[in-house]
Amino acid sequence: MTDANNKKPSSTTPMAGSASVSASEMNRNAEETMRLAIARFRSRMAAANQKFLQDRLKEIEEKGLATEEEKREQLRQYKYMDDVKWDDEDPETCGSGSIIRIPPQTLVKDLDIPAILNALPSYAPVDGVQPPLLRSDQWRQMYLNTVQRVCQQQVDAIVAEDGEDRNVACTWHKDHRPMTIPPCDELALFLKYAQGVADIDFRLSGIAPFTPAWSIGVRDKELEGLDERQRRDKLADPELVEREQEQLQRLLEYEFEDKTLRAFIDDDLDIRAGFIADIGFHKWHACPAWYCAYVYCRLMTDDDEDEDENKHKDEDIQDAVNIREWGWRVVFFKAEVDNPTPLYGRNARFDSIPEFLDWYASWLDHLDARALLSLRRHAVACETDCGSDLLEVV
């Protein structure tokens, strides 16, 4: 992660041929680190999703339910599993939409989980990785330049706003000095290999995806039927690049004007720039449950925390190692005003995207029977004893 206040002269001042070689090598190392982090994420997320469903089949079988129909209904309590339909079921009850067909008389305990996972819709990849749409260096540079420009405008507006009335307390940013933020180069590396990452969330936690470029780029349907030369021409089409750049700028400017980030993000962070990178929704109420953001931030200094000197200083909760320094970070926070909210054993903010990816794929390591029961109750809007059907699931 780039640190705006701690740049080494050797990385910014060309002195000789060896300096540029060193910088090039650093870039290659950073890219390889990102590639390996995404490959590791794919493997861990796919394995976790398969194990989660296999464990659910085992638990359902151990309940000793009298009929296969009861077992099927238990399985359908989990996300996407209501798309699993047996061919011996009444077509009138199967509904419409994405249907995963199961041969008649197949027992729940004998379901082929890998086959079911492979049959899930393309927008729900079991390995959690959404294919990249910024398909060339030109496209990724366009993204990087646009984010840099709009976020710098955001920083400059904060300074101007603070200068209007220094006697008005500011609750979102404490450092009033002008600042030039560094480009988010690491994010451009991530976007070379993925448009975003998403937890398929069979457990109905409402966790948000991380899609910092939304759907900006060249979609598959725009390349269908084209040969290699036509594909190259399409990717280099200046009108297409301009169209997507304008859409990206509109999205970023909307995030700039929207107050959601200010309202919910961790209140112990000093934020200078950034945007919400996606939202996870509560199943029952269809309202936001978790937000994900990409922000230029640091932990508020001791001088900033003048209301309560002990606020947000729980040393028992793991946090980003360099959280007291300015930098670009992925941050997850609940759709509530009291944040940070620890998740998967730590405060959910990260000094680097590889660090975030390792954490995001670790959800199964932190899911025990009690936690799963809590998620199930919350998913159906029941925070007390909802009956033995829920209690027996886990």
Backbone torsions as a table, in degrees:
resi	resn	phi	psi	omega
1	MET	NA	139.2	-178.3
2	THR	-78.8	134.0	178.0
3	ASP	-109.6	115.5	-175.5
4	ALA	-65.7	-24.5	-173.9
5	ASN	-104.1	7.4	-174.6
6	ASN	-144.5	54.4	-179.2
7	LYS	-90.3	134.7	178.1
8	LYS	-84.1	136.1	-179.0
9	PRO	-56.1	-34.7	-176.2
10	SER	-64.7	-22.8	-178.5
11	SER	-91.4	-8.7	-177.1
12	THR	-122.7	-17.2	-176.3
13	THR	-113.1	106.6	178.4
14	PRO	-67.6	120.3	-177.0
15	MET	-111.8	-31.2	-178.8
16	ALA	-163.8	176.8	179.8
17	GLY	-58.6	-34.7	-177.8
18	SER	-64.3	-29.5	-179.2
19	ALA	-65.8	-44.9	179.9
20	SER	-67.1	-36.5	176.2
21	VAL	-61.5	-42.8	179.5
22	SER	-62.2	-42.9	178.8
23	ALA	-63.5	-41.3	178.7
24	SER	-62.7	-41.3	178.6
25	GLU	-64.6	-39.3	177.6
26	MET	-62.2	-40.2	178.5
27	ASN	-64.1	-42.1	178.2
28	ARG	-63.4	-41.0	179.1
29	ASN	-64.4	-42.0	179.2
30	ALA	-63.8	-40.5	179.7
31	GLU	-66.7	-40.8	178.4
32	GLU	-66.2	-38.2	176.1
33	THR	-59.8	-42.4	179.3
34	MET	-67.2	-43.9	-179.5
35	ARG	-59.7	-44.9	179.7
36	LEU	-67.1	-36.3	179.2
37	ALA	-64.5	-40.8	179.6
38	ILE	-70.7	-38.4	176.2
39	ALA	-62.4	-42.4	178.0
40	ARG	-63.7	-40.8	178.1
41	PHE	-61.7	-46.1	179.0
42	ARG	-53.9	-49.3	-176.2
43	SER	-64.2	-46.0	-177.6
44	ARG	-67.8	-41.2	-178.0
45	MET	-68.1	-43.5	178.8
46	ALA	-62.4	-42.9	179.9
47	ALA	-65.9	-39.7	179.7
48	ALA	-65.1	-42.4	179.8
49	ASN	-64.7	-41.9	179.0
50	GLN	-65.4	-43.6	-179.5
51	LYS	-64.6	-38.8	-179.9
52	PHE	-58.8	-47.2	-178.8
53	LEU	-70.4	-37.7	176.3
54	GLN	-61.2	-39.5	178.2
55	ASP	-65.9	-35.3	178.6
56	ARG	-66.9	-39.1	176.8
57	LEU	-61.2	-42.4	179.6
58	LYS	-63.8	-43.6	180.0
59	GLU	-64.7	-42.3	179.4
60	ILE	-62.5	-42.0	180.0
61	GLU	-64.8	-37.3	-177.9
62	GLU	-72.5	-12.2	178.8
63	LYS	-73.5	-17.8	178.8
64	GLY	70.1	34.5	179.3
65	LEU	-65.3	149.0	-171.0
66	ALA	-73.5	-34.2	-173.8
67	THR	-128.5	158.3	175.5
68	GLU	-67.0	-31.2	178.8
69	GLU	-61.0	-40.9	177.5
70	GLU	-63.4	-39.7	179.3
71	LYS	-65.8	-39.7	178.1
72	ARG	-61.5	-41.9	180.0
73	GLU	-65.1	-36.4	176.3
74	GLN	-63.3	-42.7	-180.0
75	LEU	-63.3	-35.8	-175.5
76	ARG	-74.1	0.5	174.7
77	GLN	-75.0	-10.9	-177.6
78	TYR	-103.6	151.0	-173.4
79	LYS	-55.2	136.3	179.9
80	TYR	71.8	-13.5	-178.6
81	MET	-75.8	-14.4	173.3
82	ASP	-75.0	-5.0	172.6
83	ASP	-85.8	-8.7	179.5
84	VAL	-81.7	117.2	-177.0
85	LYS	-127.4	132.3	176.4
86	TRP	-85.2	143.4	-178.6
87	ASP	-68.0	-14.9	178.5
88	ASP	-93.3	7.1	178.4
89	GLU	-87.8	159.2	179.2
90	ASP	-65.6	120.2	-179.5
91	PRO	-56.9	-27.9	-178.8
92	GLU	-65.8	-23.8	-178.1
93	THR	-97.2	-3.3	-175.2
94	CYS	-80.3	-20.4	179.9
95	GLY	72.2	-163.3	-178.8
96	SER	-127.1	-177.4	179.8
97	GLY	96.5	-156.7	-177.5
98	SER	-73.8	117.9	-178.4
99	ILE	-118.0	130.3	175.1
100	ILE	-102.5	108.9	-173.9
101	ARG	-80.5	136.5	179.0
102	ILE	-120.3	133.1	179.2
103	PRO	-57.3	145.4	-178.4
104	PRO	-60.7	149.0	177.5
105	GLN	71.5	4.3	175.7
106	THR	-68.4	127.0	178.9
107	LEU	-75.1	148.7	179.2
108	VAL	-57.8	-41.0	-177.5
109	LYS	-67.3	-16.6	-178.3
110	ASP	-102.4	8.7	-179.8
111	LEU	-60.0	140.8	178.3
112	ASP	-87.1	92.6	-175.6
113	ILE	-61.9	-44.8	176.9
114	PRO	-56.8	-38.9	178.8
115	ALA	-66.2	-39.2	177.7
116	ILE	-64.3	-42.7	179.9
117	LEU	-63.2	-38.9	179.3
118	ASN	-68.9	-22.1	-178.4
119	ALA	-89.9	-2.0	179.3
120	LEU	-65.4	154.9	-179.2
121	PRO	-60.5	154.2	-174.4
122	SER	-62.7	-25.4	179.6
123	TYR	-78.7	-0.7	178.3
124	ALA	-125.3	65.3	-178.0
125	PRO	-64.4	132.3	-175.4
126	VAL	-67.1	-26.2	177.9
127	ASP	-87.2	-0.5	172.2
128	GLY	82.4	-1.3	-174.5
129	VAL	-105.3	124.6	175.6
130	GLN	-91.5	128.0	-174.9
131	PRO	-59.4	146.1	-177.1
132	PRO	-68.0	144.2	175.4
133	LEU	-112.0	-17.4	174.3
134	LEU	-87.9	87.7	-158.9
135	ARG	-91.0	3.2	179.7
136	SER	-148.4	166.7	177.2
137	ASP	-59.0	-36.8	179.6
138	GLN	-60.9	-44.3	-179.2
139	TRP	-67.0	-42.3	-179.0
140	ARG	-69.0	-33.5	176.7
141	GLN	-68.0	-38.2	175.3
142	MET	-58.5	-45.7	178.6
143	TYR	-60.4	-48.6	-176.8
144	LEU	-61.6	-44.1	-179.2
145	ASN	-64.1	-40.1	-178.1
146	THR	-68.6	-44.8	177.8
147	VAL	-61.3	-43.9	-179.7
148	GLN	-60.5	-45.3	-176.9
149	ARG	-66.0	-48.1	-176.9
150	VAL	-68.4	-40.0	-179.9
151	CYS	-69.2	-33.4	175.2
152	GLN	-66.1	-37.3	174.5
153	GLN	-61.3	-36.9	177.6
154	GLN	-63.2	-44.3	177.9
155	VAL	-62.4	-47.1	-178.0
156	ASP	-63.3	-35.7	179.0
157	ALA	-67.7	-34.8	177.8
158	ILE	-63.5	-44.7	179.6
159	VAL	-62.7	-43.7	179.3
160	ALA	-63.6	-40.5	179.6
161	GLU	-63.4	-42.8	179.0
162	ASP	-63.8	-34.2	-177.1
163	GLY	-72.3	-16.0	-178.9
164	GLU	-66.9	-38.8	-178.7
165	ASP	-155.5	94.7	-178.1
166	ARG	-70.0	-10.8	179.6
167	ASN	-85.2	-9.2	179.1
168	VAL	-88.7	124.7	-178.2
169	ALA	-66.1	135.1	178.4
170	CYS	-105.1	123.9	-175.2
171	THR	-97.6	-5.3	-175.1
172	TRP	-109.4	-34.4	179.7
173	HIS	-137.1	139.5	-174.9
174	LYS	-112.3	-25.6	-178.7
175	ASP	-88.2	113.3	-173.9
176	HIS	-92.2	0.1	-176.2
177	ARG	-74.4	145.8	172.7
178	PRO	-58.7	150.4	-175.1
179	MET	-150.7	139.4	170.2
180	THR	-104.6	115.3	-176.9
181	ILE	-82.4	147.6	179.7
182	PRO	-78.3	158.6	175.1
183	PRO	-66.5	150.1	-179.8
184	CYS	-90.0	68.2	-175.8
185	ASP	-59.6	-36.5	-179.1
186	GLU	-62.3	-36.4	179.0
187	LEU	-65.0	-38.7	177.0
188	ALA	-62.9	-37.4	176.1
189	LEU	-63.9	-43.2	177.7
190	PHE	-58.2	-43.6	-175.2
191	LEU	-71.4	-12.2	173.7
192	LYS	-69.8	-29.6	-174.7
193	TYR	-109.8	-14.8	-177.9
194	ALA	-157.9	143.0	171.1
195	GLN	-76.8	-27.8	179.3
196	GLY	179.9	175.1	173.6
197	VAL	-128.5	146.1	-176.7
198	ALA	-145.1	134.2	171.7
199	ASP	-80.9	121.7	-179.4
200	ILE	-62.8	-24.3	166.9
201	ASP	60.4	53.1	173.7
202	PHE	-55.9	-30.1	-173.3
203	ARG	-80.6	-5.2	176.0
204	LEU	65.4	45.4	179.1
205	SER	-82.8	-20.0	-175.7
206	GLY	79.5	14.6	-178.6
207	ILE	-64.0	142.2	-176.8
208	ALA	-81.6	150.3	166.6
209	PRO	-74.8	175.4	171.2
210	PHE	-123.9	99.9	-179.1
211	THR	-129.0	77.8	-171.6
212	PRO	-69.7	-14.3	177.6
213	ALA	-110.0	9.7	-179.2
214	TRP	49.0	-126.7	178.2
215	SER	-109.9	22.1	-179.6
216	ILE	-68.3	134.3	178.1
217	GLY	135.0	-159.6	-178.1
218	VAL	-107.0	114.0	-177.7
219	ARG	-82.5	156.9	-175.4
220	ASP	-55.5	-40.2	-175.7
221	LYS	-63.3	-24.7	179.2
222	GLU	-77.8	-12.0	-179.6
223	LEU	-110.3	-1.9	-177.6
224	GLU	-62.4	134.7	176.7
225	GLY	78.7	3.8	-178.5
226	LEU	-95.2	142.1	173.3
227	ASP	-82.5	-179.2	-173.6
228	GLU	-60.9	-42.8	180.0
229	ARG	-65.7	-42.0	179.1
230	GLN	-65.5	-35.8	176.8
231	ARG	-62.9	-43.5	179.1
232	ARG	-62.4	-42.5	179.6
233	ASP	-64.1	-38.7	-179.5
234	LYS	-64.6	-45.2	-178.8
235	LEU	-65.3	-28.1	-179.2
236	ALA	-92.6	3.0	-177.2
237	ASP	-64.1	113.3	-176.3
238	PRO	-63.8	-31.6	178.7
239	GLU	-67.2	-38.4	178.3
240	LEU	-67.6	-42.9	178.4
241	VAL	-61.9	-43.6	-179.1
242	GLU	-64.5	-41.0	179.4
243	ARG	-60.2	-45.8	-178.3
244	GLU	-71.9	-33.5	177.6
245	GLN	-64.7	-41.3	179.0
246	GLU	-65.2	-39.2	177.8
247	GLN	-65.8	-42.3	177.4
248	LEU	-59.9	-44.5	-180.0
249	GLN	-62.7	-39.9	178.0
250	ARG	-62.5	-42.7	179.9
251	LEU	-63.1	-44.1	-179.7
252	LEU	-66.5	-41.5	179.2
253	GLU	-66.6	-33.8	174.8
254	TYR	-63.7	-43.4	178.0
255	GLU	-62.3	-35.6	178.7
256	PHE	-62.3	-42.4	-176.8
257	GLU	-80.0	-29.0	-177.9
258	ASP	-69.3	148.6	-176.3
259	LYS	-101.9	4.1	-175.9
260	THR	-62.0	-43.9	-178.9
261	LEU	-59.5	-46.3	179.2
262	ARG	-62.9	-37.1	-173.0
263	ALA	-70.6	-34.5	-167.4
264	PHE	-117.6	-22.0	-173.6
265	ILE	-65.2	158.8	-175.8
266	ASP	-45.5	124.8	-174.0
267	ASP	-82.3	3.0	172.8
268	ASP	-100.6	9.1	178.2
269	LEU	-103.5	141.0	171.5
270	ASP	-96.3	113.6	-174.3
271	ILE	-105.1	131.3	175.9
272	ARG	-106.5	-33.7	-178.6
273	ALA	-158.2	163.6	176.0
274	GLY	146.0	-177.6	-175.8
275	PHE	-157.2	156.0	175.2
276	ILE	-74.4	126.1	-174.6
277	ALA	-96.0	-10.2	170.3
278	ASP	170.4	173.3	-175.1
279	ILE	-135.0	138.4	170.9
280	GLY	-105.2	141.6	-171.4
281	PHE	-114.0	146.8	173.1
282	HIS	-74.2	128.6	-173.8
283	LYS	-61.8	-45.8	-170.4
284	TRP	-71.6	-47.6	-175.1
285	HIS	-94.4	-7.6	-177.1
286	ALA	53.4	36.7	178.8
287	CYS	-117.3	159.8	-178.5
288	PRO	-57.9	138.4	175.5
289	ALA	-112.5	-44.6	179.4
290	TRP	-135.4	147.4	172.3
291	TYR	-115.4	152.0	170.0
292	CYS	-124.1	136.1	-179.3
293	ALA	-135.1	156.0	171.6
294	TYR	-117.7	114.1	-169.2
295	VAL	-136.8	152.1	171.7
296	TYR	-96.1	114.3	-167.5
297	CYS	-154.1	175.7	169.0
298	ARG	-155.9	166.8	172.5
299	LEU	-70.7	140.0	176.1
300	MET	-59.1	141.9	179.5
301	THR	-75.9	168.0	179.0
302	ASP	-58.9	-34.9	179.0
303	ASP	-67.0	-31.8	-179.7
304	ASP	-70.2	-35.4	-174.0
305	GLU	-85.2	67.8	-174.2
306	ASP	-86.2	-11.1	-178.3
307	GLU	-79.3	-37.6	-177.6
308	ASP	-153.3	110.6	-173.6
309	GLU	-65.6	-16.3	179.1
310	ASN	-101.5	3.6	-176.4
311	LYS	-66.0	132.5	174.7
312	HIS	59.5	36.8	179.7
313	LYS	-123.8	40.9	177.0
314	ASP	-78.7	101.6	-175.4
315	GLU	-70.4	-10.5	-179.5
316	ASP	-79.9	-13.5	-178.3
317	ILE	-97.8	123.6	179.3
318	GLN	-62.7	143.6	-179.1
319	ASP	-141.6	171.2	174.6
320	ALA	-58.9	134.4	-174.1
321	VAL	-59.8	-40.8	-175.3
322	ASN	-103.2	30.4	-173.3
323	ILE	-62.9	-20.8	179.6
324	ARG	-82.4	-3.5	-180.0
325	GLU	-107.2	150.7	176.5
326	TRP	-65.4	139.9	176.1
327	GLY	179.7	162.4	173.3
328	TRP	-76.0	133.3	-177.4
329	ARG	-142.6	147.8	165.0
330	VAL	-83.4	131.5	-180.0
331	VAL	-133.1	130.1	172.9
332	PHE	-108.0	137.6	179.6
333	PHE	-151.3	148.9	-178.8
334	LYS	-72.0	157.8	177.2
335	ALA	-80.3	57.8	179.9
336	GLU	-141.0	160.7	-176.2
337	VAL	-81.0	-14.6	-177.0
338	ASP	-102.2	93.8	178.4
339	ASN	-132.7	154.7	16.8
340	PRO	-78.6	153.3	175.0
341	THR	-116.6	113.6	179.8
342	PRO	-58.8	142.3	179.6
343	LEU	-146.0	134.3	-177.9
344	TYR	53.9	41.7	171.0
345	GLY	84.6	11.5	-178.3
346	ARG	-163.7	168.6	167.2
347	ASN	-69.0	131.3	-169.8
348	ALA	-87.8	68.0	174.5
349	ARG	-144.9	143.6	-161.3
350	PHE	-138.9	137.3	-179.9
351	ASP	-71.6	-21.8	-178.7
352	SER	-145.9	159.0	178.4
353	ILE	-69.7	-41.0	174.4
354	PRO	-56.9	-39.5	176.7
355	GLU	-61.7	-42.8	177.0
356	PHE	-61.6	-44.5	-177.7
357	LEU	-62.1	-41.0	177.9
358	ASP	-62.1	-40.4	178.3
359	TRP	-68.3	-44.2	-174.6
360	TYR	-62.5	-33.0	-179.7
361	ALA	-84.6	-0.7	-174.5
362	SER	-93.1	8.5	-170.2
363	TRP	-56.4	-36.9	-176.7
364	LEU	-68.1	-27.4	178.4
365	ASP	-65.1	-19.9	-175.7
366	HIS	-111.6	12.3	-176.3
367	LEU	-110.6	104.5	173.4
368	ASP	-105.6	-177.0	-176.0
369	ALA	-60.8	-40.7	-179.5
370	ARG	-65.7	-42.7	179.9
371	ALA	-65.3	-38.9	179.1
372	LEU	-66.2	-40.6	177.2
373	LEU	-61.2	-41.5	179.3
374	SER	-62.2	-42.5	178.1
375	LEU	-64.0	-41.3	179.8
376	ARG	-63.0	-43.9	179.3
377	ARG	-63.4	-43.7	-178.1
378	HIS	-66.6	-35.6	-178.3
379	ALA	-64.1	-29.6	179.3
380	VAL	-105.4	20.0	175.6
381	ALA	59.5	43.8	177.5
382	CYS	-132.6	113.8	-177.0
383	GLU	-103.9	5.7	178.0
384	THR	-122.7	-156.8	179.8
385	ASP	-77.5	107.6	-177.2
386	CYS	-92.8	8.7	178.3
387	GLY	112.3	167.9	-173.4
388	SER	-69.1	-21.0	-178.9
389	ASP	-62.2	-39.9	176.9
390	LEU	-75.0	-42.9	-176.8
391	LEU	-63.0	-34.5	-176.5
392	GLU	-79.7	-17.7	-179.2
393	VAL	-60.3	-38.1	-177.2
394	VAL	-108.7	NA	NA
